Amino acid sequence: MRQGWARGTKLAALGLVVLTAACGAVAEPVLPTLRPTFTPSLEPSATPTRIFNATPTPTRAQAPTTSTAGPSPTPLMGPIPTQPPFTITATQGVVVGNLQIEYFTTSASSLRPGDKLTLFWSTKGVDKATIYRLDAKGKRGQLWNVNRAGSLEVATKPDDRDVVQFLLTIGDATNHLDQTLAVPLSCSEPWFFEPQPSQCAPSPAIISAEVEQTFERGLMIWVQAQTRVYVLFNDNQKPLWAYYPDEFKDGQPESDPSLSPPSGLSQPIRGFGLVWRTRERVRERLGWATSAEFPFDGMLQGDATLESGVMYLRAKNGNILELSDKGASWKLITP
C-alpha cells in the first residue's frame, strides 16, 4: 500500500501451586517441600514429609487503563517482566486411606519456555505411579509410568506459556489419589509497552511502517508488516473492529471522483479508499475522513491470526490499541 515509509526502530523465587483431588473429593492445595536433600528410597518412610502451601503474592499492581490521551510514546521495548515471590505456609501431607503422596515437586529455581526441569515424588501404599503432562485446559497428555518414588527429567516446550502442569496419580479407579504440580514460566519475550499484560507475549514485537487516518466515526490503520487495513468503529455497533487485506495496486484509481464529501471532510484514497469504497457497510459506519493520512513508525505484538488472542498496535500518538474477541472489543491503553 505504501512504499518508502518503513524504517529501522520470570521462576525468581520458586512458586509451586499444587491442587490435590482424591476419590472425587478436592483436598487443600499443597506445595511440597523443595528438592529433597536425600535420595528417595523405595522403602516406606517412618515420618511423613511435611508439605507446604504457596499463595502467590504479586509484586506490582498494573496501572488502570484509560482512553484519554497520554504522554509521549513509550520506549520501543519495555522491561522483561519478572515472576512475583511466593508466601510459604506449612500444611500437612496428603493421605487417603492407605494411599499417601509424601511430596511431588521440582528442582527448578527459574524456568523459561524450552528449559528442562526435574520432577521428584514419593508415595506410599503402591508399587507404581503415573505422571501426566497436562495441557492448557488441564487435559491429560504425555504420560510416564514410574516407580512409587524417584525423579524424572522433563523438557518444557518452546511454545509453552505462563505455566506448565503435571499430574501425579496413584491407586486405581475406586481408590486413587491425584496431585497436580503447576510450575510458573517466566516470559521469553517482553511486551513493547507498559503496563505489561498479565499473560506472556506469544511472539516478539514487530516494528512496522503504519499509516493512520481518522474518520467521523472511527479510524483506519494500515500495517505494512501484515499488509492489512484495520478499521476501528466508534458507533457502538458490532463488530467494533475488523481488518481487511490491502489489495490496492499502483495504477488503480486512487479515489472516486463521483463522490463529493461535505465541506471540511474528505474521501480516503488508495488502500484506505479501496476498502472504504468497496465495502458499503464500512463506508456507512465510518463516514467521511476528518484528517489526512499520517505515516509513522509503529509496532505490533500479539496473536497475528486474531482468532483467539489479542493484538496490540501502537497508534500515532504513542497510545496502544488492544484488539480482541474477534471484533467484539477494542480499547485504548495509555502507557
HUNORDA-V174597 format. One record per backbone hydrogen bond with DSSP energy under -0.5 kcal/mol. CO is the residue of the C=O (numbers start at 1). NH is the residue of the N-H. If there is no record, write none. Layout:
co=CO nh=NH
co=CO nh=NH
This chain:
co=15 nh=17
co=15 nh=184
co=16 nh=18
co=17 nh=182
co=18 nh=30
co=19 nh=180
co=20 nh=27
co=21 nh=178
co=22 nh=25
co=25 nh=22
co=25 nh=27
co=27 nh=20
co=30 nh=32
co=31 nh=52
co=38 nh=40
co=51 nh=91
co=52 nh=31
co=53 nh=89
co=54 nh=56
co=55 nh=87
co=56 nh=58
co=85 nh=57
co=86 nh=88
co=87 nh=55
co=89 nh=53
co=91 nh=51
co=93 nh=95
co=94 nh=101
co=96 nh=99
co=99 nh=96
co=100 nh=102
co=100 nh=124
co=101 nh=94
co=103 nh=122
co=104 nh=32
co=105 nh=120
co=111 nh=186
co=112 nh=115
co=115 nh=156
co=117 nh=154
co=118 nh=107
co=119 nh=152
co=120 nh=105
co=121 nh=150
co=122 nh=102
co=122 nh=103
co=124 nh=100
co=127 nh=148
co=129 nh=146
co=130 nh=169
co=131 nh=144
co=132 nh=134
co=132 nh=167
co=133 nh=141
co=134 nh=165
co=135 nh=138
co=139 nh=135
co=142 nh=133
co=144 nh=131
co=144 nh=146
co=146 nh=129
co=148 nh=123
co=150 nh=121
co=152 nh=119
co=154 nh=117
co=157 nh=114
co=157 nh=160
co=161 nh=163
co=162 nh=185
co=164 nh=183
co=165 nh=134
co=166 nh=181
co=167 nh=132
co=167 nh=169
co=168 nh=179
co=169 nh=130
co=170 nh=177
co=175 nh=172
co=176 nh=23
co=177 nh=170
co=178 nh=21
co=179 nh=168
co=180 nh=19
co=180 nh=182
co=181 nh=166
co=181 nh=183
co=182 nh=17
co=182 nh=184
co=183 nh=164
co=186 nh=113
co=189 nh=201
co=191 nh=78
co=206 nh=300
co=208 nh=298
co=209 nh=224
co=210 nh=296
co=211 nh=222
co=212 nh=294
co=213 nh=220
co=214 nh=290
co=214 nh=291
co=215 nh=218
co=217 nh=234
co=218 nh=215
co=219 nh=232
co=220 nh=213
co=221 nh=230
co=222 nh=211
co=222 nh=224
co=223 nh=226
co=223 nh=227
co=223 nh=228
co=227 nh=246
co=228 nh=223
co=228 nh=230
co=229 nh=244
co=230 nh=221
co=231 nh=242
co=232 nh=219
co=240 nh=233
co=242 nh=231
co=244 nh=229
co=245 nh=247
co=249 nh=252
co=254 nh=270
co=255 nh=257
co=256 nh=259
co=258 nh=260
co=259 nh=261
co=262 nh=265
co=266 nh=289
co=269 nh=272
co=269 nh=273
co=270 nh=274
co=271 nh=275
co=272 nh=276
co=273 nh=277
co=274 nh=278
co=275 nh=279
co=278 nh=280
co=279 nh=283
co=280 nh=284
co=281 nh=285
co=282 nh=286
co=283 nh=287
co=286 nh=217
co=288 nh=216
co=289 nh=266
co=294 nh=212
co=296 nh=210
co=296 nh=298
co=298 nh=208
co=299 nh=314
co=300 nh=206
co=301 nh=312
co=302 nh=304
co=303 nh=306
co=310 nh=303
co=311 nh=323
co=312 nh=301
co=313 nh=315
co=313 nh=321
co=315 nh=318
co=318 nh=74
co=319 nh=315
co=320 nh=322
co=320 nh=333
co=321 nh=313
co=321 nh=323
co=322 nh=324
co=322 nh=331
co=323 nh=311
co=324 nh=327
co=324 nh=329
co=325 nh=328
co=327 nh=240
co=327 nh=241
co=329 nh=324
co=331 nh=322
co=331 nh=333
co=332 nh=334
co=333 nh=320
co=333 nh=335
